[in-house]
Amino acid sequence: MKKSRPPRRQESATQGTAVGVAWNTSSEWSRVKAAAADPERFEDSFEEWLVVAEDALVKLRSAGLSAERFLVSADELAKWCVENRLENNSSARARFVSERLQASNRDGA
């Protein structure tokens, strides 16, 4: 008679998944917000944004994701939006970070 094996723990689909979190300096945050099509989506101050962003990193990492800060340059974002014919809104900013993070991971690999 064979011994029964304990059930295998299934790996979470999110384990090891790298995600980028848009990160800004105070001056870049102000510039990105000023150019945004949806400035109401931003916190009222850089300090408030920083608390929210750091909390997001903790939560993502607690969920098993490899969350990485990705420093956003307002000039690079603006150029990318023009090249891709997108307005600077939350969807475009998320896509920008995702694409740039993937590219930097490919280049650094």
NUTOR-89734 format. One line per field, with one value per atom (N, C-alpha, C): residue number from 1; chain; atom name; x, y, z. Coordinates in pm, whole numbers, plus 50000, padded with zeros to 5 digits. Layout:
<nodes>
num	NUM, ...
cadena	A, ...
atomo	CA, ...
px	X, ...
py	Y, ...
pz	Z, ...
</nodes>
This chain:
<nodes>
num	1, 1, 1, 2, 2, 2, 3, 3, 3, 4, 4, 4, 5, 5, 5, 6, 6, 6, 7, 7, 7, 8, 8, 8, 9, 9, 9, 10, 10, 10, 11, 11, 11, 12, 12, 12, 13, 13, 13, 14, 14, 14, 15, 15, 15, 16, 16, 16, 17, 17, 17, 18, 18, 18, 19, 19, 19, 20, 20, 20, 21, 21, 21, 22, 22, 22, 23, 23, 23, 24, 24, 24, 25, 25, 25, 26, 26, 26, 27, 27, 27, 28, 28, 28, 29, 29, 29, 30, 30, 30, 31, 31, 31, 32, 32, 32, 33, 33, 33, 34, 34, 34, 35, 35, 35, 36, 36, 36, 37, 37, 37, 38, 38, 38, 39, 39, 39, 40, 40, 40, 41, 41, 41, 42, 42, 42, 43, 43, 43, 44, 44, 44, 45, 45, 45, 46, 46, 46, 47, 47, 47, 48, 48, 48, 49, 49, 49, 50, 50, 50, 51, 51, 51, 52, 52, 52, 53, 53, 53, 54, 54, 54, 55, 55, 55, 56, 56, 56, 57, 57, 57, 58, 58, 58, 59, 59, 59, 60, 60, 60, 61, 61, 61, 62, 62, 62, 63, 63, 63, 64, 64, 64, 65, 65, 65, 66, 66, 66, 67, 67, 67, 68, 68, 68, 69, 69, 69, 70, 70, 70, 71, 71, 71, 72, 72, 72, 73, 73, 73, 74, 74, 74, 75, 75, 75, 76, 76, 76, 77, 77, 77, 78, 78, 78, 79, 79, 79, 80, 80, 80, 81, 81, 81, 82, 82, 82, 83, 83, 83, 84, 84, 84, 85, 85, 85, 86, 86, 86, 87, 87, 87, 88, 88, 88, 89, 89, 89, 90, 90, 90, 91, 91, 91, 92, 92, 92, 93, 93, 93, 94, 94, 94, 95, 95, 95, 96, 96, 96, 97, 97, 97, 98, 98, 98, 99, 99, 99, 100, 100, 100, 101, 101, 101, 102, 102, 102, 103, 103, 103, 104, 104, 104, 105, 105, 105, 106, 106, 106, 107, 107, 107, 108, 108, 108, 109, 109, 109
cadena	A, A, A, A, A, A, A, A, A, A, A, A, A, A, A, A, A, A, A, A, A, A, A, A, A, A, A, A, A, A, A, A, A, A, A, A, A, A, A, A, A, A, A, A, A, A, A, A, A, A, A, A, A, A, A, A, A, A, A, A, A, A, A, A, A, A, A, A, A, A, A, A, A, A, A, A, A, A, A, A, A, A, A, A, A, A, A, A, A, A, A, A, A, A, A, A, A, A, A, A, A, A, A, A, A, A, A, A, A, A, A, A, A, A, A, A, A, A, A, A, A, A, A, A, A, A, A, A, A, A, A, A, A, A, A, A, A, A, A, A, A, A, A, A, A, A, A, A, A, A, A, A, A, A, A, A, A, A, A, A, A, A, A, A, A, A, A, A, A, A, A, A, A, A, A, A, A, A, A, A, A, A, A, A, A, A, A, A, A, A, A, A, A, A, A, A, A, A, A, A, A, A, A, A, A, A, A, A, A, A, A, A, A, A, A, A, A, A, A, A, A, A, A, A, A, A, A, A, A, A, A, A, A, A, A, A, A, A, A, A, A, A, A, A, A, A, A, A, A, A, A, A, A, A, A, A, A, A, A, A, A, A, A, A, A, A, A, A, A, A, A, A, A, A, A, A, A, A, A, A, A, A, A, A, A, A, A, A, A, A, A, A, A, A, A, A, A, A, A, A, A, A, A, A, A, A, A, A, A, A, A, A, A, A, A, A, A, A, A, A, A, A, A, A, A, A, A
atomo	N, CA, C, N, CA, C, N, CA, C, N, CA, C, N, CA, C, N, CA, C, N, CA, C, N, CA, C, N, CA, C, N, CA, C, N, CA, C, N, CA, C, N, CA, C, N, CA, C, N, CA, C, N, CA, C, N, CA, C, N, CA, C, N, CA, C, N, CA, C, N, CA, C, N, CA, C, N, CA, C, N, CA, C, N, CA, C, N, CA, C, N, CA, C, N, CA, C, N, CA, C, N, CA, C, N, CA, C, N, CA, C, N, CA, C, N, CA, C, N, CA, C, N, CA, C, N, CA, C, N, CA, C, N, CA, C, N, CA, C, N, CA, C, N, CA, C, N, CA, C, N, CA, C, N, CA, C, N, CA, C, N, CA, C, N, CA, C, N, CA, C, N, CA, C, N, CA, C, N, CA, C, N, CA, C, N, CA, C, N, CA, C, N, CA, C, N, CA, C, N, CA, C, N, CA, C, N, CA, C, N, CA, C, N, CA, C, N, CA, C, N, CA, C, N, CA, C, N, CA, C, N, CA, C, N, CA, C, N, CA, C, N, CA, C, N, CA, C, N, CA, C, N, CA, C, N, CA, C, N, CA, C, N, CA, C, N, CA, C, N, CA, C, N, CA, C, N, CA, C, N, CA, C, N, CA, C, N, CA, C, N, CA, C, N, CA, C, N, CA, C, N, CA, C, N, CA, C, N, CA, C, N, CA, C, N, CA, C, N, CA, C, N, CA, C, N, CA, C, N, CA, C, N, CA, C, N, CA, C, N, CA, C, N, CA, C, N, CA, C, N, CA, C, N, CA, C, N, CA, C, N, CA, C, N, CA, C, N, CA, C, N, CA, C, N, CA, C, N, CA, C
px	50084, 50000, 50088, 50062, 50138, 50090, 50187, 50150, 50093, 49991, 49937, 50023, 50045, 50126, 50035, 50090, 50011, 49986, 49874, 49847, 49954, 49990, 50089, 50029, 50106, 50062, 50077, 49969, 49976, 50039, 50124, 50189, 50088, 50095, 50009, 50052, 49956, 49987, 50062, 50054, 50118, 50261, 50301, 50436, 50539, 50630, 50738, 50700, 50575, 50533, 50585, 50657, 50710, 50609, 50585, 50498, 50570, 50546, 50608, 50513, 50567, 50491, 50554, 50473, 50525, 50581, 50702, 50768, 50815, 50805, 50841, 50920, 51002, 51057, 50948, 50963, 50863, 50842, 50950, 50937, 50877, 50917, 50861, 50713, 50677, 50536, 50452, 50499, 50426, 50411, 50516, 50512, 50418, 50422, 50333, 50188, 50162, 50025, 49979, 50065, 50028, 49994, 50059, 50035, 49926, 49876, 49780, 49643, 49579, 49442, 49345, 49393, 49309, 49374, 49408, 49479, 49401, 49270, 49189, 49220, 49287, 49325, 49446, 49513, 49633, 49594, 49678, 49661, 49686, 49649, 49662, 49806, 49893, 50032, 50124, 50250, 50350, 50361, 50357, 50370, 50257, 50134, 50020, 50038, 50084, 50107, 50211, 50318, 50426, 50376, 50289, 50231, 50150, 50069, 49986, 50075, 50177, 50266, 50344, 50394, 50467, 50374, 50251, 50152, 50121, 50112, 50087, 50199, 50323, 50437, 50427, 50397, 50386, 50276, 50160, 50048, 50079, 50138, 50172, 50273, 50372, 50474, 50415, 50322, 50255, 50171, 50124, 50044, 50132, 50264, 50354, 50407, 50379, 50428, 50565, 50643, 50772, 50749, 50711, 50679, 50806, 50827, 50948, 50910, 50983, 50967, 51022, 50947, 50995, 50988, 51105, 51113, 51062, 50961, 50898, 50952, 50998, 51040, 50921, 50882, 50770, 50796, 50920, 50953, 50942, 50995, 50987, 50842, 50762, 50622, 50550, 50574, 50509, 50547, 50674, 50720, 50654, 50650, 50589, 50440, 50371, 50228, 50207, 50290, 50279, 50306, 50414, 50450, 50340, 50269, 50164, 50024, 50018, 49890, 49794, 49846, 49766, 49770, 49661, 49666, 49728, 49783, 49846, 49736, 49686, 49586, 49635, 49557, 49604, 49633, 49553, 49577, 49708, 49730, 49853, 49975, 49964, 50078, 50110, 50008, 50030, 50096, 50049, 50106, 50251, 50278, 50414, 50509, 50470, 50554, 50573, 50465, 50473, 50568, 50552, 50637, 50784, 50807, 50944, 51010, 50934, 50989, 51024, 50935, 50964, 51089, 51100, 51215, 51344, 51338, 51460, 51497, 51399, 51428, 51487, 51440, 51496, 51640, 51661, 51795, 51894, 51845, 51932, 51953, 51876, 51885, 52003
py	49883, 50000, 50124, 50215, 50338, 50439, 50511, 50619, 50734, 50794, 50910, 51031, 51109, 51230, 51346, 51436, 51555, 51634, 51701, 51779, 51884, 51906, 52006, 52144, 52231, 52369, 52432, 52487, 52549, 52687, 52714, 52844, 52949, 53061, 53174, 53225, 53261, 53315, 53447, 53511, 53641, 53630, 53516, 53505, 53530, 53620, 53650, 53748, 53790, 53883, 54022, 54083, 54217, 54322, 54416, 54528, 54657, 54756, 54886, 54979, 55052, 55154, 55287, 55374, 55505, 55576, 55624, 55692, 55827, 55925, 56061, 56131, 56224, 56322, 56427, 56513, 56616, 56705, 56748, 56837, 56766, 56641, 56567, 56536, 56503, 56477, 56599, 56717, 56841, 56864, 56834, 56853, 56752, 56628, 56527, 56564, 56604, 56643, 56763, 56863, 56984, 56955, 56854, 56819, 56714, 56660, 56549, 56595, 56507, 56531, 56506, 56437, 56400, 56436, 56563, 56601, 56569, 56553, 56518, 56378, 56297, 56162, 56163, 56275, 56289, 56334, 56299, 56349, 56500, 56566, 56712, 56758, 56676, 56715, 56596, 56628, 56523, 56436, 56497, 56422, 56320, 56361, 56268, 56157, 56192, 56092, 55991, 56040, 55952, 55847, 55886, 55792, 55685, 55727, 55633, 55540, 55595, 55515, 55412, 55452, 55358, 55247, 55283, 55184, 55086, 55137, 55050, 54950, 54994, 54902, 54790, 54826, 54726, 54626, 54675, 54586, 54494, 54547, 54465, 54357, 54396, 54299, 54194, 54235, 54140, 54040, 54082, 53994, 53902, 53909, 53819, 53875, 54000, 54061, 54123, 54124, 54191, 54335, 54421, 54560, 54643, 54714, 54794, 54941, 55027, 55170, 55201, 55280, 55322, 55473, 55537, 55682, 55738, 55824, 55882, 56023, 56046, 56179, 56241, 56362, 56429, 56451, 56483, 56505, 56376, 56266, 56137, 56092, 56110, 56073, 56156, 56287, 56374, 56333, 56306, 56263, 56131, 56036, 55906, 55920, 56006, 56028, 56083, 56178, 56235, 56126, 56050, 55944, 55839, 55812, 55709, 55766, 55897, 55966, 55940, 55954, 55933, 56058, 56083, 56192, 56140, 56232, 56196, 56173, 56048, 56011, 55888, 55841, 55730, 55605, 55576, 55457, 55469, 55586, 55607, 55602, 55662, 55659, 55516, 55436, 55296, 55219, 55242, 55175, 55217, 55347, 55399, 55328, 55321, 55256, 55109, 55041, 54899, 54875, 54951, 54933, 54965, 55072, 55111, 55011, 54960, 54861, 54733, 54689, 54569, 54590, 54706, 54735, 54737, 54798, 54804, 54666, 54581, 54445, 54362, 54385, 54314, 54358, 54490, 54544, 54506, 54494, 54460, 54312, 54232, 54086, 54027
pz	50000, 50000, 50000, 49904, 49894, 49996, 50047, 50138, 50056, 50110, 50039, 50070, 49969, 49985, 50025, 50102, 50133, 50005, 49998, 49877, 49856, 49729, 49696, 49710, 49768, 49777, 49640, 49590, 49459, 49471, 49376, 49373, 49330, 49394, 49356, 49220, 49139, 49006, 49017, 49132, 49147, 49198, 49252, 49308, 49199, 49230, 49137, 49028, 49020, 48918, 48954, 48862, 48887, 48843, 48931, 48897, 48932, 48851, 48875, 48948, 49040, 49110, 49072, 49011, 48971, 49094, 49081, 49192, 49144, 49230, 49192, 49300, 49257, 49349, 49367, 49463, 49488, 49365, 49303, 49187, 49067, 49044, 48930, 48954, 49077, 49110, 49076, 49114, 49086, 48936, 48861, 48715, 48648, 48693, 48636, 48666, 48789, 48827, 48747, 48730, 48656, 48510, 48453, 48312, 48294, 48403, 48396, 48348, 48271, 48227, 48342, 48445, 48559, 48692, 48714, 48836, 48963, 48951, 49069, 49121, 49042, 49085, 49177, 49185, 49268, 49409, 49504, 49640, 49638, 49746, 49753, 49765, 49820, 49836, 49808, 49781, 49760, 49884, 50001, 50126, 50142, 50108, 50113, 50011, 49891, 49788, 49835, 49899, 49943, 50042, 50135, 50230, 50156, 50058, 49981, 49898, 49835, 49750, 49832, 49947, 50031, 50082, 50115, 50158, 50045, 49923, 49808, 49789, 49806, 49795, 49897, 50020, 50127, 50095, 50051, 50021, 49903, 49800, 49684, 49721, 49797, 49838, 49933, 50019, 50108, 50031, 49914, 49829, 49745, 49763, 49693, 49562, 49534, 49411, 49433, 49329, 49333, 49287, 49381, 49349, 49350, 49239, 49224, 49203, 49268, 49243, 49106, 49030, 48899, 48893, 48892, 48894, 48761, 48771, 48653, 48631, 48511, 48468, 48395, 48436, 48372, 48223, 48187, 48046, 47965, 48020, 47949, 47934, 48040, 48033, 47928, 47925, 47827, 47685, 47662, 47529, 47489, 47582, 47557, 47524, 47597, 47571, 47430, 47388, 47253, 47149, 47168, 47074, 47060, 47169, 47169, 47153, 47130, 47110, 47225, 47345, 47466, 47552, 47623, 47719, 47848, 47926, 48052, 48155, 48157, 48257, 48331, 48428, 48512, 48430, 48329, 48246, 48170, 48112, 48036, 48128, 48246, 48339, 48382, 48406, 48444, 48329, 48208, 48091, 48069, 48086, 48073, 48169, 48295, 48396, 48362, 48325, 48292, 48174, 48068, 47950, 47981, 48054, 48085, 48179, 48274, 48366, 48290, 48203, 48123, 48038, 47976, 47891, 47974, 48092, 48174, 48227, 48254, 48298, 48186, 48062, 47945, 47923, 47929, 47904, 48011, 48135, 48247, 48266, 48195, 48214, 48143
</nodes>
